[in-house]
Amino acid sequence: MPALDGLKVVRSPIHGYGVITLRRFAAGDIIVYGDGVVYSEDDDFDDTYALLLHIPDEDSGEPQLLLDLTDQTRWINHACDPNTEVDVSWDPDTRIATAWWVALRDIEVGEELTYDYAFSAPLAEPCACGSDSCRGIIVDLDEIDQVTGPNRDLIRPRFRRRLRRRAG
């Protein structure tokens, strides 16, 4: 797999491996395009590094589609205060998927790239991003009040107050 231009995979203080920048990126720059394989939610595959690609209408009977990242973009870690966002497109006619990461702010040389994984509540897991705005779990902020079980205890105090406001 060829190296990604301006990026390098390294050991990460957040989790396992991460991707750092070898050059500066300005806010709004497209940093990298990701490559992968398209799978249906009905397929048997490891979705650890997959992006949600297509959510069909509930009454369509179509399965969700996921893009399993197969290049170094799979090592871009989660952060609750990310410096990038990932966008995806799906062309059902050509069956071509595209994913790309855009800088949310200026990113300096040596910074680790991150984006908000925003897992749905049932898939929430502990977060180790270490940012000042860490939620304590990796979850879509719009679904944080739906988190149950042991993960609910990991939600940081600032977000617990939000849960109480939503419940009341």
C-alpha positions in Angstrom: 0.0 0.0 0.0 1.6 3.3 -1.1 2.2 6.0 1.5 -0.3 8.8 1.7 1.1 12.2 0.5 2.0 14.4 3.5 1.0 11.8 6.1 2.7 9.1 8.1 1.4 6.2 10.2 2.9 6.2 13.7 2.2 4.8 17.2 -0.6 7.0 18.7 -1.1 8.2 22.3 -4.8 8.0 21.6 -5.1 4.4 20.5 -2.8 1.9 18.7 -1.7 3.6 15.5 -2.5 7.0 14.2 -1.8 9.3 11.2 0.3 12.4 11.6 0.9 15.2 9.2 4.2 15.8 7.5 3.2 19.2 6.2 0.8 21.9 7.2 -2.9 21.8 6.1 -5.2 24.9 6.1 -8.8 24.8 7.3 -11.0 23.5 4.5 -8.2 21.6 2.7 -8.9 18.1 1.5 -6.2 16.2 3.4 -6.6 12.7 1.9 -8.9 10.4 0.0 -9.5 7.0 1.5 -9.8 3.7 -0.4 -11.8 0.7 0.6 -14.3 -2.1 -0.2 -18.0 -1.7 -0.2 -20.0 -4.1 1.9 -23.6 -4.6 2.8 -24.5 -4.7 6.5 -25.7 -8.3 5.7 -22.2 -9.4 4.6 -19.9 -11.2 7.1 -16.9 -8.9 7.5 -14.9 -7.1 10.2 -16.4 -3.6 10.3 -13.8 -2.2 12.7 -12.5 0.3 10.0 -15.7 0.8 8.1 -17.5 4.1 7.4 -21.3 4.2 7.1 -21.8 4.9 3.4 -25.4 4.6 2.6 -28.5 4.6 4.8 -31.5 3.5 2.7 -35.1 4.6 3.4 -36.6 2.3 6.2 -39.3 1.0 3.9 -37.0 0.3 0.9 -35.8 -3.1 2.2 -32.2 -2.2 1.1 -29.4 -2.9 3.5 -27.0 -0.2 4.8 -23.8 0.0 2.9 -20.4 0.4 4.6 -17.0 1.3 3.2 -14.3 -0.8 4.8 -11.1 1.3 4.7 -8.2 -0.6 3.2 -5.5 2.1 3.2 -3.7 4.1 5.9 -6.8 6.2 6.5 -8.1 3.3 8.6 -5.6 4.5 11.3 -7.1 8.0 11.6 -8.3 8.0 15.3 -11.4 9.4 17.0 -11.4 12.6 19.0 -14.3 14.3 20.6 -12.7 17.6 19.5 -11.5 16.5 16.0 -9.3 18.4 13.6 -10.9 16.8 10.5 -14.3 15.6 9.3 -14.8 12.7 6.9 -17.3 13.0 4.0 -18.4 10.1 1.9 -20.2 9.7 -1.4 -21.9 6.7 -3.0 -22.9 6.4 -6.6 -25.4 3.6 -6.8 -25.2 3.5 -10.6 -21.5 3.0 -10.9 -21.2 1.4 -7.4 -18.3 3.7 -6.6 -17.7 5.0 -3.1 -15.4 7.9 -2.2 -14.3 9.0 1.2 -12.3 12.1 2.0 -11.0 14.0 5.1 -11.3 17.8 5.3 -9.4 20.0 7.8 -11.8 21.7 10.2 -9.0 24.1 11.3 -5.4 24.7 10.4 -3.4 21.6 11.2 0.4 21.9 11.9 3.2 19.5 11.0 3.3 16.6 13.4 -0.3 16.8 14.5 -2.3 13.6 14.6 -5.4 13.6 12.4 -8.6 12.8 14.1 -12.3 12.8 13.3 -15.5 12.2 15.4 -16.5 8.6 14.9 -20.0 9.5 16.3 -21.0 5.9 16.9 -24.7 5.2 17.4 -25.6 4.7 21.1 -25.8 0.9 20.9 -22.2 0.8 19.5 -20.7 3.4 22.0 -17.4 2.5 23.5 -14.9 4.1 25.9 -13.0 7.1 24.5 -9.3 7.8 25.1 -8.9 10.9 23.0 -7.8 13.0 26.0 -9.3 16.3 24.7 -10.7 18.9 27.1 -14.1 18.2 25.5 -13.9 14.4 25.7 -17.3 12.9 26.2 -15.8 9.8 27.9 -17.4 7.5 25.3 -17.4 7.5 21.5 -20.9 8.3 20.6 -22.9 10.7 18.4 -23.7 13.6 20.7 -27.3 13.5 19.5 -27.6 10.0 20.9 -25.6 10.4 24.1 -28.9 10.2 26.1 -29.6 6.8 24.6 -26.5 5.2 26.0 -27.2 2.4 28.5 -25.3 -0.1 30.6 -21.7 0.4 31.8 -20.9 2.9 29.1 -23.4 5.3 30.6 -21.2 5.5 33.7 -18.2 6.6 31.5 -20.0 9.8 30.3 -18.0 12.8 31.6 -19.7 15.2 34.1 -20.3 18.0 31.7 -22.3 15.7 29.5 -24.1 14.1 32.4 -25.6 17.6 33.1 -26.8 17.6 29.5 -28.5 14.2 30.1 -30.3 15.6 33.1 -31.5 18.6 31.1 -32.8 16.4 28.3 -34.6 14.1 30.8 -36.2 16.9 32.7 
